[in-house]
Every structure is written in C-alpha cells, then in structure tokens.
C-alpha cells in the first residue's frame, strides 16, 4: 500500500500545485470598464479550484481504502512439528514427585540418559580385582563391574586402560610372572567380549615384584590393577 500511496502522491501533488498556480497567477487583464465581470470570473475560478481539490482528495481516499481491502493478509509458513518428549521441570517441584507423573517409557528414557551421562563423565570406582591361590578365574561380581569399565571405554575413545597382573611371592618367580600375565589377560578378555577394541588395552604381568602391602599379605597381592591413561599422552612416552 505504501508503494501505491507514493505513486498517487507523486501524480496528485504536482497537479494540485499547477491548478493552484493557475488560480493565483492566471488572473485575466482587468480594465476599468469590465471590473465587475472580471471579479465574478476570478471568484468562480476559486470555487472551481476548491471543488477540484476536494474531489481529488475524495477520490484518493477511496482508492486507498480499496487497496487496504485488497491487501492480502500476511501469513507465516507453518513449521513441521515432530513428535518428541519434552521434560519441563517446574520450579519448586521435587524430581521424585515429577517422575511419578511420567509414563514408564519416559521414565526409562530419562534413566538411560542419566546412566550414559554418568558413564561418560566418571571412571568406575573398582580398580582392583583379586584372585584365589593359583587361580585366574573371575567371579560373577567382578564380571558385572568389568561391564562398567567396558561401557566407559566405549564412550571415551581417547583413553587407554593399563591392565597389570600380580602374584604373591610363593612358588617359582618365573611361574609367578606367567601367572600374573594370565590374570591380566583374563580381565582383558572380559572387556573385549564387551566390545572394547584391543587398541584401548595395555596388558602386563608384574609377577611378585610389586606387592601391594608387603610380601606376607598373599591374598591382597594376587590381584589385577587397572589404570586409565590418556591415549595421546601414553603414546608419547
């Protein structure tokens, strides 16, 4: 509509200006004999000019009103809405109270998100695994804990797990070295079964050379210790 208004103004104003100039500057030559007739003629011209101006303004207003009626309404494109679950935590509402309002599926999704977040942000707590005398078998409890290590490694590709096996000081030193390596390999095998790439694992056997407390604490020395290291830092050593 602004474009039409500028167009009408551009055309109308010069016309009105021209008519106005004609009404003031185009007075007829007046003589003493025809003074009365010329006065009537000038008055009549003023009346005609006023009528023309009013008519032009009236026509312009009518045209603008018509343009307003014909102007299409502004529309905004509709955005595609996809199904999604939105969790809005109300101020002052306890989380436990809020979870009671959620469906079972929504609660499970939230629990999975929390579990993934925890697994990627913190290392598992248990870093030592103990074995029986002359044994390399892993208990079911330790296997469950190793699954947490596997999840952490899969979600943190930039870390490497160093697995060091140990033995107590009873028996032959060479055999103890071999036994400690078998224990480390048993831990590594559980992690690879969980999907951890072998490139994220470093395996070593320490024999009975590094007792945890002292050489007489046999049960504590039959162990495997886990140690996380940054892959880039480890490769530079």
C-alpha positions in Angstrom: 0.0 0.0 0.0 2.9 2.4 0.7 4.0 2.0 -2.9 0.6 3.0 -4.2 0.4 5.9 -1.8 3.7 7.2 -3.1 2.6 6.8 -6.7 -0.7 8.7 -6.1 1.1 11.5 -4.2 3.7 11.8 -6.9 1.0 12.3 -9.5 -1.5 14.3 -7.5 0.7 16.9 -5.8 2.1 18.4 -9.0 -1.4 18.6 -10.4 -2.7 20.4 -7.4 0.2 22.7 -7.4 -0.3 23.5 -11.1 -4.0 24.2 -10.5 -3.2 26.4 -7.5 -0.7 28.4 -9.5 -3.2 28.8 -12.3 -5.8 30.1 -9.8 -3.4 32.8 -8.5 -1.1 33.7 -11.4 -3.5 33.5 -14.3 -5.8 36.4 -13.4 -7.4 38.0 -16.5 -6.5 41.5 -17.6 -8.9 43.9 -15.8 -10.0 47.2 -17.3 -12.0 49.9 -15.7 -15.0 49.1 -17.9 -15.1 45.4 -17.1 -14.1 45.3 -13.4 -17.3 43.7 -12.2 -17.3 40.9 -14.7 -13.6 40.1 -14.1 -14.2 39.9 -10.3 -17.0 37.4 -10.8 -14.7 35.4 -13.1 -11.9 35.2 -10.5 -14.3 34.1 -7.8 -15.8 31.4 -10.0 -12.3 30.1 -10.7 -11.5 29.9 -7.0 -14.7 27.9 -6.4 -13.8 25.5 -9.3 -10.3 25.0 -7.8 -11.6 24.2 -4.4 -14.1 21.8 -5.8 -11.4 20.1 -7.8 -9.1 19.7 -4.8 -11.9 18.2 -2.7 -12.8 15.8 -5.4 -9.2 14.7 -5.9 -8.8 14.1 -2.1 -12.1 12.2 -2.0 -11.0 10.0 -5.0 -7.6 9.4 -3.4 -9.1 8.3 -0.1 -11.5 6.0 -1.8 -8.7 4.4 -3.8 -6.6 3.9 -0.6 -9.5 2.3 1.1 -9.9 -0.1 -1.8 -6.2 -1.0 -1.7 -6.4 -1.8 2.0 -9.3 -4.2 1.4 -7.5 -5.9 -1.4 -4.2 -6.2 0.6 -3.6 -9.9 1.3 -3.1 -10.9 4.9 0.5 -11.7 5.9 1.0 -15.4 6.5 3.8 -17.2 8.2 5.0 -20.6 7.0 3.9 -23.4 9.2 6.8 -25.4 10.7 6.8 -29.1 10.7 6.2 -30.4 14.2 7.8 -33.7 15.0 6.9 -36.0 17.9 9.3 -35.6 20.8 9.3 -35.9 24.6 9.9 -32.7 26.4 10.6 -32.7 30.1 9.7 -29.4 31.8 10.8 -29.2 35.4 8.5 -27.0 37.4 10.1 -24.6 39.9 9.8 -25.9 43.4 8.8 -29.4 42.4 11.0 -32.3 43.7 12.4 -34.6 40.9 11.0 -37.7 42.6 7.5 -36.1 42.7 7.8 -35.2 39.0 8.8 -38.7 37.9 5.6 -40.0 39.3 3.7 -38.0 36.6 5.8 -39.6 33.8 4.9 -42.7 31.9 7.0 -45.8 32.2 8.6 -45.2 28.8 9.5 -41.6 29.6 11.0 -42.6 33.0 13.1 -45.3 31.3 14.4 -42.8 28.7 15.4 -40.4 31.5 17.2 -43.2 33.4 19.1 -44.2 30.3 20.2 -40.6 29.7 21.4 -40.3 33.3 23.2 -43.6 33.1 25.0 -42.6 29.9 26.0 -39.2 31.3 27.4 -40.9 34.4 29.3 -43.5 32.4 31.0 -40.9 30.2 31.9 -38.4 32.9 33.4 -40.6 35.7 35.6 -43.7 35.8 34.2 -46.8 37.5 35.2 -47.0 41.2 36.6 -50.5 41.4 40.1 -50.6 40.1 41.5 -53.8 41.7 40.3 -57.4 41.2 41.5 -60.2 43.4 42.1 -63.9 42.7 42.4 -67.2 44.6 45.6 -69.1 45.1 46.9 -70.2 41.7 43.7 -69.1 40.0 42.8 -66.9 37.0 39.0 -67.2 37.1 36.9 -64.0 37.5 33.9 -64.0 39.8 30.4 -63.0 38.6 30.5 -59.9 40.8 33.8 -58.8 39.1 32.4 -59.5 35.7 29.5 -57.1 36.4 31.9 -54.4 37.4 34.0 -55.0 34.3 31.0 -54.3 32.2 31.0 -50.8 33.7 34.6 -50.4 32.6 33.7 -51.6 29.1 30.9 -49.0 28.8 33.3 -46.3 30.0 35.9 -47.2 27.5 33.4 -47.4 24.6 32.2 -43.9 25.5 35.7 -42.5 25.9 37.8 -43.4 22.9 40.6 -41.1 23.9 41.6 -43.2 27.0 43.6 -46.4 27.3 43.3 -48.9 30.1 46.5 -50.3 31.5 46.0 -53.8 33.0 48.7 -55.0 35.3 48.6 -58.5 36.8 50.3 -59.5 40.1 51.0 -62.7 42.1 52.1 -63.5 45.7 55.7 -64.5 46.5 55.1 -68.2 47.0 56.4 -70.5 44.3 58.8 -70.0 41.4 59.4 -66.4 40.3 59.2 -67.3 36.6 55.9 -69.1 37.2 54.5 -66.2 39.2 55.4 -63.9 36.3 53.5 -66.1 33.9 50.5 -66.4 36.3 50.3 -62.6 36.8 50.2 -62.2 33.0 47.4 -64.8 32.7 45.3 -62.9 35.2 45.7 -59.6 33.3 44.7 -61.4 30.0 41.6 -62.8 31.7 40.5 -59.2 32.6 41.3 -58.0 29.1 39.2 -60.9 27.6 36.1 -59.8 29.5 36.5 -56.3 28.2 36.9 -57.3 24.6 33.8 -59.5 24.9 32.0 -56.3 25.9 33.1 -54.7 22.6 36.2 -52.8 23.8 38.8 -52.5 21.0 42.1 -54.2 21.8 43.8 -50.9 20.9 42.4 -49.4 24.1 44.0 -52.0 26.3 47.6 -52.4 27.5 48.4 -55.7 29.3 51.4 -56.5 31.6 52.5 -59.1 34.2 54.4 -57.9 37.2 54.9 -61.3 38.9 55.5 -60.9 42.7 57.8 -57.9 42.3 55.3 -55.2 43.3 53.4 -56.3 46.5 50.5 -54.0 47.4 51.2 -54.1 51.2 54.0 -56.4 51.9 55.1 -59.9 50.7 53.3 -61.7 53.5 49.8 -60.4 52.5 49.3 -63.1 49.9 45.6 -62.5 49.3 46.0 -58.8 48.5 48.9 -59.5 46.2 47.0 -61.9 44.0 45.4 -59.2 42.0 45.0 -57.2 38.8 45.1 -53.4 38.9 43.5 -51.1 36.3 44.9 -47.7 35.5 43.4 -45.2 33.0 45.7 -43.1 30.8 45.2 -40.6 28.1 45.9 -42.3 24.8 47.9 -39.3 23.3 50.0 -39.0 26.5 50.7 -42.7 26.6 51.8 -42.8 23.0 54.3 -40.1 23.6 56.1 -42.0 26.4 
